Amino acid sequence: MRNARQCRHALALAAGMTIAGAASAQSNVTLYGMVDSAITYVNNQNGASNVYLRQGNLYASKWGLRGREDLGGGTAAIFDVQAGFDLNTGAAASAGQLFNRQAFVGLQDKKFGTATIGRQYTPYYQFVGPLTGSSLLTGATGAHPGDIDGLDTTIRINNAIVYTTPTYAGLQASVMYAFGGLAGSTGKGSTISAALRYDNGPVSVGAGYLRLNNAATTTGFDSASTGSFSTSVLNQGYVSARALEQWAAAANYSFGNVTLGANVSHVTYLPGSRSIFTDSAIFNTVGVLGVYKVTPVFDVGAGYSFTAATSANGVTDSARYHQFSLREYYRLSKRTVLYALQAYQHASGQTLGKNGAGNIIAASPAVGDSQNLTGSSTSGQFVGMLGMAVIF
């Protein structure tokens, strides 16, 4: 009897191990992340030069868990949770918000596409951002001034539903709707985004749209309802808008070791009853870039962008921003890189200060996405960085 019981126990254990093995073969969870920091020099931050350590320049410092379970028939359950942090202090990127960068769950099907819910990046950013200087040159110094068009990763949306189609002949589409969550006023705080992407050999083209509806009851922009939102010296007079609209398109062409690209964006801040400005504020940007792979482990990139605001809200000499960006990138291994960044921006004309209409001030430069609220007290600002990043 004892031998029979032992036999049955052995068979049960073997069956359990087989089931566990089958389950593990069909699902996986991956820990991933990046760490990045650089010695940074800025010639003018609100009137003074500065040398300091700045993290998340080439890549944002973050860690995350990504999972996938095969459900059969070409369908899989997926999830991704991602947390940002300051490498130089160890502090969380957003107080009280563990997975501040993204946190979603969904289903992915080879025939029908992918549907996800949670805190997510917009289709506008996902399809257009990787083709611009925000990604190819890095957002810290290559994003358009103050990330005015949200093509760097500053905008993430809460309470969002996203559907993305499979790729058909190189073409893919994605749409998003995010709930504002306000009882009796479903439109306030909601977000809408849609984008298209086409990739065929050396050609990549993306176009997208984003609308953020403000849920704020004060003169600011309610990031709790609409996700993160970047405020800079460019737009600080317009963050009381009832809504923000962004349009953008970008195209890249690669040949040999060279990639060339061009991009355009159109941003509108729409006033409402609680806004402290009266006329729609518009920022238009055009940009060009190039990346050259010198050797298998070393490449260089360069970009130029021009941003112009419209004349409104008492501003007759509208703000204009010229930005020049350089990037050098050397791979010590597949996961570790050394990099150098340089950028210069020149601003001219006038804009609104943080007090809105009537607070007309000289336009201040803010290089890329690294100096949003540390603009120069003069018409020019230079930023240089020397850093290291590790991907795991």
N, C-alpha and C positions, 0 to 999 in steps of 0.2 A: 504493500500500500504506500509505504513511504517513497519507494522508487517511482510509483505511479504519480504521486503528488508532485515529486520533484520534476518528473517529465512534463506534467501539465504546467507547472510554474515556468519551466524553461521555454515551453512553447508560447505561453502568454507573454513572457519577456521578449522573446524573439519577434512576436507579432507586434508588440508595442514599439520595439526598436525599428521595425520595418515601416510602421505608420509614421513614426517621428521622422525617419529618414526621408520618406516621401514628402512629408510636409515641409521639411527644411529644404528639399530640392525645389519646391515650388514657391518658396517665399524667401525674402532676404531683407535685412535691415543694415544700412551702411552709416557709419559715423564719418563725417567729413568736415572740412573747414579750411580756413586760411588765417595766417597771421602776417602782419605787414606793419612796418614802421620806418620812418625816415627822419634824418636830420634836415630841418627846414629853415630856409632863410627867406624873410619877406622884407623888402626895403621900406615899406610903409604900411603899418596897421593902425588906422585911426590917428596917424601923426607921428608914429615912431617905428623904427626898424626892430626886427625881432629874429632871434635864433632859438628854435625849440624843437622838440620831438613831436611829430604828428603821425598818428597811426591811420591805417586804411587808405593809402594813397593810390597804389597800383591796384590792390584788391582790398575790399572791406574785410577787416578782421572779424571772423565769425566762426561758429560751429553749428552743426546741425545733424539731424537724424532723418534719413530718407529710406522709405520702405516700399516694397512691392510684393504682392501675393498673387500668383497665377490662379485665376478662378476657372480656367478652362474655356475652350471655345474662342480663344483670342482675346479674352477679357481679363483684366487684372485690377485689383484694388491697390491704390497708391496713397502715400502720405508723405509730407515733408514738413518738418518744423526746424526753424533756423533762428539762431540768436546772435546778435551782434554784441561786441564788447570793445573796450578801449584797451589795447595791448599795453600801453604805457602806464596805466593805473590799475588794470584788472577790473574796472567798473563796468557794469552793464551799460549798453548803449542807450537804453531807455529805462529809466527808473520805474519799477512796478510793472514792467512788461517783459517777461522772460523771452518769448519768441517774437521779438519785435520786427524781424525782417520778413518772415512769412510763416504761416502755419495753416496747412490745408489738408484735406482728405478728398478722395474722389475715385472715379472709375475710368479706366483707359481701355479702349477697344480698337483693334486694328482696323475694323471696317467703319465704325461709327464715330471715332474720335475720343476726346477726353473731356470729362466734366468734373470740376472740382469746386469745393466750397471752403471758405475760411478767409484768412488774411492773406492777400496775394498781390503780386505785381500786376500792373495793368497790361492788356494786350498792346496798347499804345507804346509802352516802354519795351515790352518783350520783343516786339517785331521790328521796331525802328531803332531803339537805343543801341543795339549791338553794331549797327552800321555807321554810327557817328563817332565823333571824337571822345564822347563819354566813355566808350568801351575801347576803341582802337588806340586812343592816346591816353586814356584814363581820366575819370571824372574830376579828380582833384585839380588838374590844371588844363584838361582838354574839354571839359563840359562847357557849353555856352555860358556866358557870364551869369553868375549867380544861379546856374541851372534854371534859367528863366522858363525854359520849355519842358522841364521835367524829364529830359532824356537821360539823366543820370538816375540813380536808384533811390532818390529821395521820396518818391510818392509810392506808398503801399496802401492798399485799400482793405478796410475791415468789412466783415459781413458780406463778402463777395461771392457771387456765383460766376464761374468762367466756363465757357465751352469753346474748345478748339477742334477744328476739323482734322482729319487725316490729311496728309500731303498728296495732292493730285497733280501729276505732271509738274512738280516743282512749286505749286501754288497751295498756300495754306491760309485759313482765316480763323479769327478768334473774336469772341464778344464777351463782355462783362456787364453785369448789373450788380450793384451793391446797395443794400438797404440802409436807409438813414436811421431807422429804428425809433423814430419819433411818433408817438401815438397821435392820431388825428392829422398828421402831416407827413405822409410817406415820402414826399418828394424832397423835403429838407434833409440835407446830409447824404443824399443818395449819389451814386456815381455811375456813369455810363462810359463804356469804352469799346472801341472796335478797331480791328487792324487787319491788314493783308500783308503777306510776305511771299515773294517769289524768288526761288533759287534755282539756277540752271547753269551748271558749269562755272565759268568765271564771273557770272553776273548775279548780283543779289540786289533786290529792290524791296523796300518796305514802306508802308504808309499807314498812318493811324490817327485816331481821334479820341479825345478824352474830355469829359465834362464832370467837374466837381461842383455839386450844389452845396452851398454853405448852410450849416445848421446852427451857426452861432447866434446867440441872443445879445451879443455885445458887438464891438467893432472889429474883432479878430476873426480868424478863420478857424472853425471848429475841427481840429484834427482828430478828436475822439470819435467823431462820426464818419469822417471822410478819409481817414488814414493820415499818414505823415504828409507834411506839406512844407516846402522850403521857403523861408522868408529871407530876403537879402536886401541890400541897399538899393537894388533895382526896383523891387516890388513892394517895399514896406509901406508905401502910401496907399496901396490898393488891396491889402489883405482883408479889408472889410467888404469885399465884393460879395454879392449874393450868389455868384457863380463864376467859375473859371473854365474857359474852353481852350484846348490846345489841339492844333493840327500839326502834323509833321510828315515829311517824306524824305527818304534817303536812298541812294543807289551807290553801289561799289562795283568796281571791275578789277579783277586780278589777272595778271599775266606774268609768267615767270616768277620772279621774287618780289614783284611790285604789286601793291594794291592801291588804287586811287578811288576817291569817293567824293560825293557832294551831297549836301543836305539842306533842307529849308524847314522853317517852322513858323507858325502864326499863333500868338497867344493873346487872348482877350479877357480882361477883367470887367465883368458886367456889374454895374452899380445897382443897389436896391434901397429899400426904405431905411435900412440901418447903416448904409455905407457912408463913409466920411469923404467920398468924392462923388461927383455928379455925372461925369462923362465916361463912356467906355474907354478903358486904357488898353492900347494895343502895342505889342512888341513883335517885330518881324526879324527873323534871323536867317542868314545864309552862311554856309560854311563849306570849306573844301579841306581835304586831308590826303595824306599819302603815307604809306608804310613800305619800307624797303628791308628785305631780309638779306643782310650783308653776308652772314654765314649761317649754318644750321643752328648756332647757339646765340647769335647776336643780330638784333634788328634795330632800326631807328624809325621814328615816325615824326611827322610834322603836320600842323594844321593851322588854318586861319578862319576866323568867323567875324561877321559884322552884324551887330544887333542895333536896331533903330526903333525908338518909341514914336508914337504919333503925338501930334500937338493936341492937347486937351486939358481940361481942368485948370485953365489959366496959364498953362505952359505954352509959350510961343516958340522957344528954341528947344525943340524936343531932344531927348537924350540919345546919344550914339556911343557905341562901344566897339572898338577894334581889339581883337585878341589874337596873339600869336603863341603857338604851343609847340614844344619839342619834347620827345621822349626817347631815351636810350634804354635798351633791355638786354641783359646778358644772362643766359641760363647756365647756372653751375651744375644743374641736374634737371631731370624731368619735373621736379617739384620745388626747386629752390632757384630764385632769381635775384640778381642785383639790378637796380634801376636808377636812372637819373632823370629828373623832370625839370624843365625850365619853361616859364611862360611870362608874357608881358601883355598888359592890357592898358589901353588908353581910352578915357571917357571924356565926352564933351557934351555941351548942352545942359538942360535942366530937367528935373523930375520932381515928384512930390516926396516930401519927407514923411516920417511916420505919423504925423498929425493930419495927413490928407490934404484936401482942398485948401488953398491959401498958404500952405507950407511949402513954397517953391524953393528948391535948393539946387546947388550945382550937382550934376551927375557925378557919382563916385565910382571908380573902377572896383571890381571884385573878381579876382582871377578864378575862373572855373567854378568848382563847387567847394573850394577850400577856404575862401575868404568872404563868405556870404555877408556876415555882419562885421567884418574887420576891413572894410574898404579903406582905400588910401585917402589921405587928406589933400592930396594933390591929384592931378589929372592922370597920373600913371602909377601902375603897381607892377612890381616884378616878384616872382616866386621861384625859388630853386630848391630842389630836394635831391637827397642821395639816400637811398633806402634798400631794404632787403625784404623779401616776401617768401614764405614757405607755404605750399599747398599740401594738405594731408587728407 
